Amino acid sequence: MLREVWKTIRGYEGYEVSNLGRVRSVNREMKVTRVDPRTGKSVSCCRHYRGRLLKLIVTSNGYLVFNAGRNRPRSVQKFVLRAFVGDRKGLWGLHRDDNKLNNRLDNLYWGTPDQNSRDADKNGRLLRGERIGNSKLKEKDVLRLRRQSSKICDYGVLSERLGVHKSTVRRAVLGLTWSHL
């Protein structure tokens, strides 16, 4: 079992993030100055805020965010990385397992968009072939087309057999589409 370690979020004093991907506010006091309505004089006092775990919100694109008393929600993954690894300008916060809800430090790393695409391919998350919703061909059709294309040079004949446009057949045979096969 991994021990939970908390670190202060730089630029968001009063908030901490853990290596397990949780966010909390800390106990704090704020000096408040107000005008006493009876006397009309300024009165200073301290307001006490009790720390608590913050509720994490899942965005429409599946990432966990939190509100830190400001108008814009903040990404949990980026704050975990910034607190424990350091800030990396120009890099993305990536998940090793492609699970956007798993913001544990051991699952996160800074990486490039290209690394993100390779991870998606390795983890089977990349959409290609039949997994693309508007795909006209099936994998078995493409493999059969490539075998038959050496015998039949006319893409029009092959396209009529499958009921698709001849450019679809030509691109599949030449490997312009379905290049993963």
BAFI-3210 file (N, C-alpha, C; in Angstrom, 3 decimals, decimal comma, padded with zeros to 6 digits):
// residues 181
n [1|2|3|4|5|6|7|8|9|10|11|12|13|14|15|16|17|18|19|20|21|22|23|24|25|26|27|28|29|30|31|32|33|34|35|36|37|38|39|40|41|42|43|44|45|46|47|48|49|50|51|52|53|54|55|56|57|58|59|60|61|62|63|64|65|66|67|68|69|70|71|72|73|74|75|76|77|78|79|80|81|82|83|84|85|86|87|88|89|90|91|92|93|94|95|96|97|98|99|100|101|102|103|104|105|106|107|108|109|110|111|112|113|114|115|116|117|118|119|120|121|122|123|124|125|126|127|128|129|130|131|132|133|134|135|136|137|138|139|140|141|142|143|144|145|146|147|148|149|150|151|152|153|154|155|156|157|158|159|160|161|162|163|164|165|166|167|168|169|170|171|172|173|174|175|176|177|178|179|180|181]
n.u [000,852|000,636|001,941|000,239|001,213|001,298|001,496|002,027|000,245|001,816|001,309|-001,283|-001,792|-002,950|-004,103|-003,612|-002,111|-002,166|-000,009|-001,648|-003,540|-005,489|-007,144|-007,005|-008,183|-006,487|-006,372|-006,883|-006,407|-007,909|-007,389|-009,837|-011,285|-013,735|-016,461|-017,818|-021,220|-022,489|-020,671|-019,248|-016,569|-013,528|-013,041|-010,911|-010,677|-010,185|-010,903|-011,734|-011,005|-011,817|-009,930|-010,531|-011,272|-011,458|-014,173|-013,984|-014,493|-015,818|-015,050|-016,631|-015,019|-013,863|-011,815|-010,501|-011,187|-010,811|-012,254|-010,698|-011,514|-011,553|-012,624|-012,140|-012,082|-009,516|-007,032|-006,493|-004,474|-002,338|-001,622|-000,786|001,489|003,009|003,466|004,920|006,810|007,636|007,391|006,791|007,160|005,383|004,953|002,703|000,484|000,445|-001,249|-000,190|-001,712|-003,805|-006,163|-008,168|-009,152|-007,441|-005,283|-002,967|000,394|002,298|001,180|001,285|002,985|005,135|004,847|005,096|002,800|003,101|004,047|001,756|-000,009|001,288|001,075|-001,715|-002,119|-000,656|-002,135|-004,501|-006,441|-006,553|-008,429|-009,068|-009,499|-012,185|-013,174|-013,647|-016,404|-017,690|-016,656|-016,455|-015,570|-014,659|-012,169|-011,525|-012,433|-010,631|-008,205|-008,787|-009,208|-006,624|-005,289|-006,671|-006,249|-003,942|-004,651|-006,948|-006,984|-008,666|-010,153|-012,780|-014,310|-013,806|-014,863|-017,573|-018,315|-018,183|-019,801|-018,968|-017,320|-014,963|-012,606|-012,350|-011,704|-009,293|-007,624|-007,497|-006,275|-003,789|-002,730|-003,065|-005,166|-006,164|-003,597|-002,472|-002,779]
n.v [-001,193|002,150|004,985|007,955|011,128|014,574|017,673|021,199|023,245|025,158|028,583|028,346|028,693|027,332|025,138|021,660|018,847|015,327|012,396|010,388|011,483|013,117|016,103|018,758|021,353|023,392|023,977|027,314|030,813|033,907|037,340|039,682|042,736|044,889|047,246|048,365|048,495|049,825|051,565|052,658|052,382|050,871|047,409|044,780|041,318|037,772|035,223|031,871|029,033|025,751|022,977|020,627|017,687|018,148|018,119|016,302|016,887|015,424|016,205|016,969|015,779|013,759|014,159|014,700|017,471|020,318|022,908|025,708|027,901|029,799|031,017|029,269|025,771|023,496|021,240|018,092|016,201|017,734|019,328|017,426|016,446|018,851|019,444|017,217|016,419|018,651|021,668|021,500|023,144|023,293|020,575|017,763|016,492|013,147|009,949|006,791|004,435|005,252|005,871|008,352|009,018|008,064|009,476|009,025|009,488|007,600|006,833|008,943|011,139|013,599|014,391|014,299|015,244|013,298|011,081|010,625|009,742|007,363|005,928|005,654|004,006|001,730|000,954|000,259|002,198|003,834|004,865|003,059|001,538|-000,754|000,202|002,865|004,837|005,507|003,788|002,162|-000,275|-003,616|-005,306|-007,853|-007,530|-005,643|-007,022|-009,094|-007,566|-006,592|-008,932|-009,692|-007,546|-007,788|-009,531|-008,438|-005,449|-003,334|-000,987|-000,264|-002,585|-004,073|-002,314|-002,322|-004,891|-004,678|-002,553|000,096|003,280|003,628|004,997|004,557|001,857|001,902|003,495|001,866|-000,462|000,527|001,213|003,687|004,183|002,188|001,461|000,172|-002,513]
n.w [000,000|-000,910|000,690|001,466|000,389|000,905|-000,847|-001,098|-003,374|-005,641|-006,053|-005,382|-002,590|000,412|-000,574|-001,157|-002,830|-003,374|-003,731|-004,503|-006,056|-004,946|-003,731|-001,418|000,790|003,183|006,772|007,586|008,286|007,713|007,548|008,144|007,400|008,424|008,539|011,492|012,018|014,120|015,341|013,259|012,829|011,589|011,922|012,693|012,223|012,555|010,275|010,345|008,452|007,852|006,821|004,116|002,137|-001,332|-003,611|-006,542|-009,977|-012,892|-016,133|-019,336|-021,230|-019,823|-017,879|-014,542|-012,498|-010,270|-008,236|-007,089|-005,487|-007,417|-010,627|-012,811|-013,471|-012,393|-013,603|-012,196|-012,750|-013,815|-011,634|-009,786|-011,098|-011,293|-008,594|-007,614|-009,558|-010,960|-012,942|-016,432|-019,155|-022,192|-022,410|-022,152|-019,626|-019,118|-018,987|-018,015|-018,240|-019,789|-018,497|-017,645|-015,178|-013,301|-011,395|-009,963|-008,863|-009,774|-012,143|-013,852|-016,170|-017,721|-021,133|-024,776|-027,453|-029,436|-027,986|-026,518|-028,512|-029,253|-026,871|-026,774|-028,983|-028,206|-025,948|-027,076|-027,569|-029,715|-032,446|-035,283|-038,486|-038,437|-036,053|-036,345|-036,675|-039,179|-041,064|-044,163|-045,022|-043,995|-042,007|-043,032|-045,643|-046,684|-046,570|-048,364|-050,690|-051,150|-051,774|-054,089|-055,778|-057,257|-059,205|-060,384|-061,905|-062,142|-060,260|-060,221|-060,713|-058,404|-056,526|-057,139|-056,359|-053,586|-053,049|-052,662|-053,207|-055,900|-055,272|-052,563|-052,498|-053,984|-052,322|-050,041|-051,056|-051,899|-049,484|-048,379|-046,745|-043,951|-043,162|-041,035|-041,363]
ca.u [000,000|001,417|001,630|-000,192|002,066|000,647|002,372|001,326|000,158|002,449|000,407|-002,611|-001,573|-004,212|-004,531|-002,576|-002,414|-001,462|000,529|-002,743|-004,427|-006,561|-006,889|-007,663|-007,851|-005,878|-006,866|-006,242|-007,058|-007,814|-007,692|-010,969|-011,553|-015,082|-016,904|-018,844|-022,358|-022,906|-019,719|-018,718|-015,118|-013,024|-012,735|-010,202|-010,846|-009,713|-011,915|-011,120|-011,517|-011,396|-009,528|-011,350|-011,045|-012,292|-014,932|-013,435|-015,547|-015,432|-015,445|-017,286|-014,039|-013,439|-010,721|-010,873|-010,798|-011,299|-012,387|-009,881|-011,943|-011,430|-013,683|-011,833|-011,680|-008,109|-006,768|-005,826|-003,245|-001,261|-001,171|-000,018|002,810|003,746|003,867|005,844|007,852|008,076|006,673|007,431|006,513|005,265|004,653|001,372|000,388|-000,054|-001,557|000,425|-002,735|-004,845|-007,362|-008,144|-009,566|-006,360|-004,310|-001,884|001,687|002,978|000,523|001,389|004,297|005,129|005,206|004,742|001,607|003,469|004,056|000,362|-000,555|001,890|000,433|-003,077|-002,005|-000,194|-003,199|-005,703|-007,428|-006,530|-009,474|-008,633|-010,194|-013,616|-013,569|-014,095|-017,831|-018,175|-015,856|-017,265|-015,009|-014,271|-010,776|-011,438|-012,608|-009,397|-007,203|-009,195|-008,951|-005,187|-004,920|-007,296|-005,855|-002,895|-005,319|-007,886|-006,400|-009,721|-010,756|-014,228|-014,886|-013,731|-015,763|-018,952|-018,521|-018,349|-020,790|-018,334|-016,726|-013,681|-011,485|-012,238|-010,979|-007,940|-006,866|-007,269|-005,314|-002,477|-002,273|-003,256|-006,020|-005,950|-002,158|-002,076|-002,867]
ca.v [000,000|003,372|005,997|009,219|012,285|015,816|018,812|022,453|023,610|026,463|029,549|028,103|028,481|026,961|023,884|020,640|017,724|014,140|011,493|009,493|012,230|013,798|017,533|019,239|022,681|023,256|024,915|028,613|031,996|035,096|038,579|040,356|044,072|045,351|048,442|048,065|049,373|050,619|052,630|053,233|052,214|049,634|046,367|043,643|040,042|036,634|034,247|030,548|028,087|024,389|022,239|019,459|017,121|018,808|017,260|016,334|016,909|014,823|017,086|016,301|014,966|012,663|014,471|015,174|018,846|020,833|024,360|026,193|029,234|030,689|030,726|028,188|024,482|023,179|019,832|017,393|015,549|018,714|019,781|016,320|016,468|020,069|019,380|016,127|016,273|019,981|022,199|021,228|023,973|022,724|019,144|017,390|015,521|011,920|008,795|005,568|003,429|005,940|006,062|009,768|009,170|007,566|010,569|008,675|009,939|006,534|006,653|010,188|011,631|014,662|013,841|015,040|014,721|012,074|010,017|010,370|008,917|006,024|005,269|005,298|002,860|000,593|000,558|-000,097|003,274|004,561|004,425|002,794|000,421|-000,926|000,929|004,196|004,670|005,637|002,935|001,457|-001,604|-004,435|-005,729|-009,002|-007,022|-004,977|-008,067|-009,763|-006,618|-006,534|-010,184|-009,723|-006,408|-008,191|-010,241|-007,520|-004,106|-002,330|-000,693|-000,171|-003,928|-004,412|-001,445|-002,775|-006,089|-004,295|-001,480|001,333|004,054|003,046|005,650|003,869|000,619|002,242|003,956|000,710|-001,359|001,171|001,400|005,072|003,951|000,846|001,232|-000,678|-003,943]
ca.w [000,000|-001,044|001,695|000,855|000,685|000,468|-001,134|-001,378|-004,786|-005,830|-006,655|-004,804|-001,176|001,041|-001,196|-001,292|-003,712|-002,891|-004,744|-004,896|-006,943|-004,223|-003,493|-000,207|001,307|004,508|007,768|007,390|008,834|006,854|008,243|007,511|007,939|008,093|009,270|012,492|011,718|015,280|015,661|012,029|012,810|010,985|012,897|012,102|012,916|011,770|009,893|010,322|007,453|008,160|005,628|003,760|000,809|-002,334|-004,517|-007,889|-010,985|-014,165|-017,234|-020,466|-021,957|-018,966|-016,957|-013,218|-012,198|-008,989|-008,147|-005,977|-005,109|-008,564|-011,586|-013,756|-012,908|-012,598|-013,863|-011,103|-013,229|-013,964|-010,329|-009,195|-011,751|-010,926|-007,187|-007,315|-010,578|-011,376|-014,105|-017,723|-020,179|-023,525|-022,391|-021,700|-018,542|-019,736|-018,144|-018,546|-018,558|-020,560|-017,683|-017,276|-013,791|-012,456|-011,280|-009,039|-009,365|-010,502|-013,435|-014,620|-016,595|-018,724|-022,428|-025,985|-028,133|-030,143|-026,984|-026,187|-029,598|-029,164|-025,726|-027,168|-029,882|-027,405|-025,032|-027,839|-027,511|-030,977|-033,358|-036,648|-039,118|-038,177|-034,847|-036,761|-036,894|-040,562|-041,939|-045,162|-045,251|-042,853|-042,099|-043,940|-047,011|-047,098|-046,817|-049,606|-051,779|-051,426|-052,469|-055,423|-056,604|-058,195|-060,305|-061,027|-061,805|-062,239|-058,958|-060,412|-060,571|-056,983|-055,763|-057,367|-055,537|-052,187|-052,919|-052,202|-054,291|-056,322|-054,578|-051,271|-052,784|-054,401|-051,157|-049,162|-051,723|-051,912|-048,109|-047,941|-045,581|-043,407|-043,209|-039,908|-041,751]
c.u [000,892|000,969|001,295|000,682|001,371|001,691|001,513|001,343|000,701|001,494|-001,028|-002,428|-002,929|-004,774|-003,343|-003,068|-001,606|-000,944|-000,508|-003,793|-005,609|-006,149|-007,643|-007,307|-007,295|-006,525|-006,139|-007,077|-006,873|-008,207|-008,770|-011,160|-012,940|-015,423|-018,012|-020,014|-022,789|-021,990|-019,182|-017,212|-014,754|-012,626|-012,050|-010,467|-010,324|-010,871|-011,205|-011,816|-010,960|-011,076|-010,415|-010,917|-011,974|-012,993|-014,329|-014,573|-015,014|-015,952|-016,091|-016,310|-013,350|-012,317|-011,266|-010,329|-011,319|-011,409|-011,646|-010,241|-011,788|-012,443|-013,410|-011,480|-010,235|-007,920|-005,977|-004,491|-002,090|-000,735|-000,418|001,397|003,628|004,267|004,972|007,002|008,453|007,335|007,460|006,666|006,503|004,967|003,255|001,483|-000,285|-000,276|-000,956|-000,618|-003,900|-006,173|-007,317|-008,523|-008,496|-005,243|-003,269|-000,554|002,389|002,348|000,708|002,825|004,105|005,555|004,739|003,435|001,891|003,511|002,636|-000,283|000,000|001,311|-000,970|-003,069|-001,629|-001,314|-004,512|-006,789|-007,526|-007,599|-008,909|-009,428|-011,683|-014,090|-013,954|-015,535|-018,297|-017,362|-016,768|-016,823|-014,742|-012,829|-010,613|-011,593|-011,314|-008,317|-007,513|-008,924|-007,477|-004,691|-005,435|-006,778|-004,742|-003,489|-006,226|-007,364|-007,458|-010,387|-012,279|-014,917|-014,921|-014,709|-017,216|-019,270|-018,822|-019,376|-020,225|-017,734|-015,356|-012,478|-011,275|-011,422|-009,520|-007,081|-006,553|-006,214|-003,909|-001,915|-002,365|-004,216|-005,769|-004,457|-001,666|-002,149|-001,698]
c.v [001,250|004,387|007,310|010,369|013,515|016,887|020,021|022,731|025,022|027,397|029,415|027,778|028,252|025,670|022,940|019,532|016,528|013,305|010,461|010,209|012,881|015,239|017,941|020,690|022,467|024,243|026,236|029,718|033,140|036,307|039,311|041,707|044,489|046,580|048,022|049,017|050,257|051,817|053,334|053,111|050,892|048,655|045,226|042,398|038,933|035,694|032,904|029,671|026,711|023,655|021,023|018,925|017,806|017,774|017,422|016,161|016,277|015,731|016,281|015,458|013,943|012,921|014,936|016,581|019,208|022,342|024,814|027,628|030,257|030,235|029,527|026,889|024,163|021,673|019,189|016,822|016,527|019,177|018,685|016,336|017,683|019,986|018,355|015,988|017,622|020,392|021,918|021,975|023,253|021,237|018,904|016,453|014,277|010,827|007,546|004,545|003,998|006,071|007,482|010,002|008,702|008,609|010,300|009,062|008,863|006,240|007,859|010,478|012,755|014,049|014,721|014,497|013,427|010,878|009,641|009,474|007,498|005,239|004,799|004,080|001,611|000,060|000,245|000,954|004,044|003,999|004,256|001,610|000,406|-000,155|002,374|004,043|004,693|004,803|002,144|000,012|-002,305|-004,894|-006,885|-008,565|-006,407|-006,009|-008,817|-008,864|-006,599|-007,810|-010,180|-008,625|-006,774|-008,910|-009,305|-006,100|-003,021|-002,136|-000,612|-001,511|-004,330|-003,578|-001,852|-004,001|-005,728|-003,183|-000,198|002,052|003,488|003,727|005,032|002,597|000,925|002,639|002,806|-000,221|-000,782|001,410|002,831|005,111|002,525|000,492|000,351|-002,164|-004,338]
c.w [000,000|000,005|001,000|001,347|000,110|000,226|-001,471|-002,878|-004,927|-006,581|-006,144|-003,324|-000,516|000,458|-001,313|-002,204|-003,215|-004,048|-005,180|-005,738|-006,248|-003,942|-002,237|000,053|002,705|005,467|007,581|008,033|007,857|007,679|007,455|008,200|007,473|008,932|010,227|012,267|012,894|015,530|014,422|011,908|012,135|012,081|012,160|012,928|012,004|011,502|009,731|009,281|007,779|006,860|005,386|002,402|-000,172|-003,199|-005,917|-008,888|-012,260|-015,278|-018,352|-021,275|-021,050|-017,991|-015,617|-013,003|-010,808|-009,077|-006,905|-005,637|-006,212|-009,603|-012,491|-013,050|-013,286|-012,706|-012,726|-011,576|-013,329|-012,615|-009,585|-009,783|-011,338|-009,495|-006,953|-008,307|-010,948|-012,635|-015,375|-018,804|-021,521|-023,563|-021,832|-020,510|-019,095|-018,695|-018,778|-018,985|-019,373|-019,809|-017,122|-015,812|-012,807|-012,402|-010,210|-009,687|-010,179|-011,864|-014,358|-015,027|-017,600|-020,051|-023,572|-026,564|-028,887|-029,186|-026,580|-027,248|-029,543|-027,999|-026,081|-028,079|-029,097|-026,502|-025,746|-027,831|-028,820|-031,909|-034,751|-037,162|-038,803|-036,955|-035,147|-037,212|-038,337|-041,545|-042,875|-045,351|-043,927|-043,075|-043,089|-045,397|-047,536|-047,415|-048,116|-050,814|-052,155|-052,117|-053,908|-056,335|-057,581|-059,401|-061,098|-060,830|-061,771|-060,869|-059,050|-060,226|-059,099|-056,157|-055,942|-056,521|-054,081|-051,967|-052,338|-053,406|-054,641|-055,668|-053,190|-051,437|-053,117|-053,207|-050,193|-049,751|-051,681|-050,511|-047,651|-046,757|-045,130|-043,417|-042,058|-040,231|-042,612]
res [m|l|r|e|v|w|k|t|i|r|g|y|e|g|y|e|v|s|n|l|g|r|v|r|s|v|n|r|e|m|k|v|t|r|v|d|p|r|t|g|k|s|v|s|c|c|r|h|y|r|g|r|l|l|k|l|i|v|t|s|n|g|y|l|v|f|n|a|g|r|n|r|p|r|s|v|q|k|f|v|l|r|a|f|v|g|d|r|k|g|l|w|g|l|h|r|d|d|n|k|l|n|n|r|l|d|n|l|y|w|g|t|p|d|q|n|s|r|d|a|d|k|n|g|r|l|l|r|g|e|r|i|g|n|s|k|l|k|e|k|d|v|l|r|l|r|r|q|s|s|k|i|c|d|y|g|v|l|s|e|r|l|g|v|h|k|s|t|v|r|r|a|v|l|g|l|t|w|s|h|l]
***
